Amino acid sequence: MSKNEVQFRIDQYAEIERLLEQVRQSESSAPLEAERTYRPHEAPAHRIDI
């Protein structure tokens, strides 16, 4: 593997880490968003197996 290939992979991993961090930050605020937008009358009906 050439030096350029190694650097490319390092850059890829850095990008993945950055994106994962964005997801973690958005997930931490997601529950509040869900509580605000949740409407019980719009929830799907429970499936009943007979």
C-alpha positions as CSV (number, residue, x, y, z in Angstrom):
1,M,0.0,0.0,0.0
2,S,1.4,3.3,-1.0
3,K,1.8,6.3,1.3
4,N,-1.1,8.0,-0.6
5,E,-3.4,5.0,-0.1
6,V,-2.6,5.0,3.6
7,Q,-3.4,8.7,3.8
8,F,-6.6,8.2,1.9
9,R,-7.7,5.6,4.4
10,I,-6.8,7.7,7.3
11,D,-8.9,10.6,5.8
12,Q,-11.8,8.2,5.2
13,Y,-11.8,7.1,8.9
14,A,-11.6,10.7,10.0
15,E,-14.7,11.5,7.9
16,I,-16.6,8.5,9.3
17,E,-15.7,9.5,12.9
18,R,-16.9,13.1,12.1
19,L,-20.2,11.8,10.7
20,L,-20.7,9.4,13.7
21,E,-20.2,12.3,16.0
22,Q,-22.9,14.3,14.2
23,V,-25.3,11.4,14.5
24,R,-24.6,11.0,18.2
25,Q,-25.3,14.7,18.7
26,S,-28.6,14.6,16.7
27,E,-29.7,11.4,18.5
28,S,-29.2,13.1,21.9
29,S,-31.9,15.7,20.9
30,A,-34.1,13.2,19.0
31,P,-36.2,12.0,22.1
32,L,-37.3,15.6,22.8
33,E,-38.3,16.0,19.1
34,A,-40.2,12.8,19.2
35,E,-42.2,13.8,22.3
36,R,-43.2,17.0,20.7
37,T,-44.4,15.5,17.5
38,Y,-46.0,12.3,18.9
39,R,-49.7,12.1,18.4
40,P,-51.4,9.1,20.0
41,H,-54.4,9.2,17.6
42,E,-52.0,8.8,14.7
43,A,-50.2,5.7,16.1
44,P,-50.7,2.5,14.2
45,A,-53.4,0.1,15.6
46,H,-52.0,-2.9,17.4
47,R,-52.0,-6.0,15.4
48,I,-54.1,-8.8,16.9
49,D,-53.2,-12.4,16.1
50,I,-56.0,-14.9,16.5
